[in-house]
Amino acid sequence: MGCIPYEKTARYLVPKWQSEHPEGLAKDCAKDLNISLTLVYDFWTSKKKRKSSKEIQDCVYEYLDKNPNATVEECCRELDISKSSFSKYKALWKLQKEILKEGYISKMVNIF
């Protein structure tokens, strides 16, 4: 059994593919290289820094202020966040908008 040339190993091919496809996904790499996704993940380097909850919230609020009728898919794709994160912050954004409405505030003032 002979040695595999380095240029044909996943250790070489995955980072090379990733540099050629900066927006590419690991699953696309696995498909293009015809290797397992598990093997791709062994050599995949993540270039994304995880956002804090506050950063995600700020991004969602800003996005929704500019695009109040945006779909979940549009927002998640644009901000690169999960649907569950978007849903949570959209609900908070809506609640905040309701509270800030002048009519709602005046009703609250009349209660006290």
N, C-alpha and C positions, 0 to 999 in steps of 0.2 A: 504494500500500500504506500503510495507516494504522498509527498507533502502537497498541500494546497497552496498555491501562490498567494501571498498576502493580499494582492489586488482582487482576489476572488473571495475573500473572507467577509463575513458580516461586520467584523470590527473595522474594516476599511470601507466597505460599500455603504453602510448605513449613514455614517457621518458625511460621506461624499454626496449621497442622495439628498440628505437634509440640507447641505449647503447649496445644492442646485435647486432646491424647492423650499425656499424659506417659509412659505406659508403652508407647506405640505403637512399632512397628518401621518402619524405612524402607520395607520392602517393602509394608507395609499403606498407608503414605502414598502410595506410587506408585500402588497399586491404586485407592485412594479418589479421588485427584486425576486419575487417568488420564494419568499422565506416566511417563516412563522412570525406572527406578531410578537410572541414572547421573545424570540431572538432579536427582533428589531428593538424592543424595549431595553434589552441588555446593553445596547450601544446608542440609544437615543438620548440626545442631550436637550433638556428643556431650556428654552431661551426666555420663557415667560416668568416674570416675577409674580408671585401670588399677591393679589390685592387684599388689603385689610377690609373688614366689614364696612368701616367708615368710608373707605375709598369707593367701594362698590355702591354704597348708598348714595354718595355724592354724585357718582357717575349716572346712576339711574335717575335721580331727581333732576339733574341737569338735562339728561336726554329727554325725559318726559315733559319738562318745561318747554323744550323746543319742539317736541313731537308728541303732543298729548294723545293722538290717535294711532300711534305706532302699534304694530302687532307685537306679540311676545317674541315671535321668531326674529323680527327685524331688530328689536332691541338686544336680544341675546347675541345675535350674530354681530351686531355693531359693537357691542361692549365686551364681547367674549366672556359672557357669564352664563351660569346655568339658569334654566327656567324657574327653578325653585327660588333662587336668589332674586330673580326679577320679580316674581309674584309677590314675595314678601315685601320688597321695597316699594313696589307699585301700590300695594294696599296701604302702606304707611304714607306714601306720597298723597294718595287720594284722601286719606283721613286728615292729613295736614292741610290740604286744600279746603276741605269742608270746615275745619276749625277756623281757618283764616277768613272764611267768607264773613262779610260784615253782618249779614242777617243772623248767622249762627252765633256770633259773638254777642250781639245785642240781646239775643234770647237768653244766653247764659248770664248776662249781666242782670237781666230782669228776674232771674231765678233767685239770685242772692240778694 
